[in-house]
Amino acid sequence: MIARMSKYDVVLFAAQQEDFIERLRELGLVDITVRGWEPTEEDRQLLLDIEGSTKAVEFLRSWRAEHPALRGEAYATGREAYERYAEAQREAAALRGEIARLEKLAEELRPWGAFDAAHGAALAENGIVLHYLTASSTTFDKEAAAWNERYTLAEIHRTASTVWFVAIAALGEELNLDAQEMKAPHMDAAEAERRIAAEEAKLAALDARFARAAASEELLAAYAAQLRERLQGIRVEATAEHAADGTLVVLEGWAETATSERVDRMLADYPDAVFIKSDPTPEDDTPVKLRNNRFARIFELVGDMYARPKYGTLDLTPFFAPFYMLFFGICLNDAGYGLILLAAGIAMLAKVREPMMRRAAWFATMCALSTTLFGLFCGSFFGMSLAEYFPSIPFFDFQGEFFSIALAIGMVQILFGLVLNIYTTVRSFGWKYAFGTLGWFIILLSGSLAAGLPMLAEGWAIPGFTASSPAFYGALGVGALFMLLLNTPGRNPLVNIGSGLWDLYNNLTGLLSDVLSYIRLFAIGLSGGVLALVFNSLASGFVPDGANIVVRLLVMIPILLIGHGINLFMSTISSFVHPMRLTFVEFYKNAGFEMASRSFDPIRKMNRENE
């Protein structure tokens, strides 16, 4: 659900603004509206420092885990730690680039062996030039005799495909050879490797500075928090509305209604500040905060990938969450894969403590449970059919029966979305504004019951409500009346009819594509199962005839691990993405979802827990 908000309009003296913002930051309950903020060059540098200091903490945490034996003395301040860390990172990046360049050069020089570049320079001063060339072995063998008649050649190195050689010519003489000439090297491979070792030693020496920065992790985190707090103040100050020739400042803020009494007390006690508290209006850009139960909160991370719902509308997270779990299980559709994901989710829950990561771990665990249960229902375990081992259990025939069921599931979710749309409209504007959507819902529901149910199973037909019954046509008539005549209250009936016909056309064509989109549940589940079966067949097909159990295991296990690993990775991605698409496109559209332009983000003291 969406938390209720209270709006505050505050007027205070401009000289009090900085202290007032600090008081709000200590309270941590008020979101100050910031409109049209354009960062200056100084602000952009601040943003870069915030990003850099945050990444520094993450990098150093990983670095310390990789170098547990290295310890250093912490820097005096977080700012010094960040500046020294940034310098070390720039030097390390330059050294890595130089090492990569030298390694490439050493690889090019290695075929030429050991030589002294100074001797080549001395020969050039005496009118003798050494040209360093490469050619294909075939070309060199074919042309070497002719080339030797014109120049003096010396073969240096040869592989099956390439020959490295030197041609000696007079100063200013042009070579006419079918070969690739390279610039005369100024060092040999051994010298390049010595330089690589020297650069690597410099890189290793930077570990002492990284160790000091890692010992300053808490100071760095505090410094990053200070920078974020500073950015908060800059944004508020830059966008605040000034009045009375700049002596007064007008701020707009938002707080949760549940905690607004604490905000009221703080504002009432603050000297020379006047505030007005009111409820949000539809014209306000009200920030949104979600307050859901433990189950729905897990799936907020899915909804946040699209947008938060607009204030005053309905939070759809609790309503799409069960569907998403079901769709994930249908798409992955294998109990063995589900158990692997379940083990990964439980391991994450036991290991991680960061709130967002724990939410992701719970999300993986819930989807894994759905996959395991649906896979057992269909009798699929790592591509093997459990029906062959347990013939007495009536497993569900996914391949033979699920195609039409996928369409039915899609119709159920679309109808459910329309019910939510009707509820939201009635709650916000009254029944008369919901008649158009209600008419479309009646038509769809009537068609699904009268024609759809018998298509799934003949015994499911409702007596007295079939596609040819008067009750069915009566329901269609009521739905058409609502859609064509009552879709917009207070408008000319003829205009309503034209608008209703246009909406009917759009709804019918859109419904077809919406329902057909749910076939992807069947297609993805089937493709993953077929690939698992293929890898099983491939593994058994490579086993020699008459092989014992040890040979069978040695041959089959690598193929099964690689094959099922690839299939699990690809199928998990598909099972994550495609249910999300069905949620955001089909369900959100029919449920009348409206996105918010901002989330509730109170100005507050920053720390590593609320970053």
C-alpha positions, 0 to 999 in steps of 0.5 A: 500500500501507499503510505499517506503523506502530509504536505508542509509549506514553511516560511523562515528567514534566509539566515536560518536556512542552513540551521533549519536544514540541519534540524530537518536532517537530524529529524530524518522525516521530511522530504523537501521538494527540489525542482529544476536543480541544475548543477554547477561545475562545483556541484558536478565535482561534488557528485563525482567525489560522492560516487568516487568515495562510495566506490572507494569503500566498496573497492577497499572492502574487496581489496582487504579480503584479498590481502588479509595479511597487509595492514596499514595505519589509518589516515587522519581524516576521511578526506585525506584517505579518499585523496590518497586512495584516488592518487593511488588508483590513478597511478595504478591505472597508469602502471597497468596500462604501461604493463599491458603496453610492455607485455604486448611489445614483449610478445612482438619482440620475442621472435627476434631474440636477444639483440642490442639496439645500439649496434643497429643505430651504429650501423645506420650511422655507417650507412647500413640499415637493418629492416625488420620484416615478417612474411608468411612461411609460404611466401618467404620460402618461395621468394627467398632466393630472389630476395637474396639476389638483391638484399642480404637476408637473415632469418631470425625465427620461424613458425608454421605460418610466419617467418621473422627475418632481417634485410640489410640495405644501404641507407636510403635504399627502398625495399621492394619485398612482399613482406610486412616491415615493422619499426626498428625495435629500440629494445629486445624482449628481455629488456621489455620483460625487465621493464615489466618487472620494474613496473609491477614492482611499482604497482606492488608498492602501491599496496601500502597506500591501499592498506592505509586507505583500507584501514580508513574505511570507516573514515571514508564511509563517513566522508562519503556521507558528509558529501551526500549531506552537503549535496542535500543542502546545496540542492535545497538552497539552490531551488528554494523560493525566496521572498521579501527581497531575499530575506525570506525562504519558502520551502515545500516539504512532505512527511508521512502522516503516521510520523507527522506529529513529530514534524509538527512539534519540531516546526512549532518549536523552531523560532521565527518559522511559520508552516501550513500543514495540509493534505495532498491534492491531485495537482501536487507532485506528492512523493511516494513511499510503499508500506507493504507486508513482508511478502509483498515487500519482497517483490517491491524490487520488481516494481521499482524496476519500472516505477513507483505508483502515483500517489492516490492510486493503488499499489499493485505490488501485493496483487502482481506478486503471486502471479509473478511467483507462479509465472517464474515457476512455470517458465523455469519448470524443473524441480531440480533447477528449483532446488539449486536456486533454493539452496542459493537463496538460503545460502544468501539469507544465511550470509548477507545482512544488508537489507537490499541483498536480503530482499533479493535473497528472499525473492530468489527463495520464493521464486525457487519454491514456486519452481520446485513445486511446479516442477514436481507438479509436472514431474520434471527433475533435471530434464528427467520425467518422474513419471517413468520412475513413479508411474502411479502418480498422475503428473501434469502433462505440461507439453500436452495441456498447458498451451490453452491453460497459459491463455486462460491464466493470461485472461484471469490476470487481465480480468483481475487487472480490470477489477483493480482498475474499476476499484481505483476509479470508483474510490477516487471519482465515483461509480459513474466514471467507472462504467466504461471499464465496467462494461468492458469487464462484463463483456470479457468476463461473459465471453470467458465464461460462456466460450472460454471455459468449454474450450478448456474442458467440455464439462466446464460449460455453465448451464444456461450461460453458453455462447448461444444462451439469452443470458450471455447476449443479455450480459453482452448488451449490458456491457455494450450499454455501459461502454457505448453510452456511459463511458464519459459522464455528462458528455453528448451521447452521440460523442460517447457512442463514437468514443466507445466504438473507438475504445472497443476497437482498441480494446479488442485488438489490444486484448488479442495481443495481450492474451497471446503474450501469455503463450510465452509462459508455455514456450519458455517452460517447454524450451527449457525442458527440451534443452535439459532433455537434449543435454541428458541424451547428449551425455548418455550418447557419448558413453561407450557401449558396455562401459562400467559405472565409473566410465559412465560417470566420468563421461556423463558428469562433465557434460551434464554439469556444463549443459545444465549449467548453461540451461539453468543460467539462460532459463533463469534469466528468461524466467526473470525477464518475461514474467516482468514483461507480462506484469509491466505491459499486460497487467499494469495497462489493464489495471490502469497503473499510473507512475509517480515522478518521485519517491519519498526521500527524506533529508537525513543524516547519511550513514552506511545503513541508509545510503 
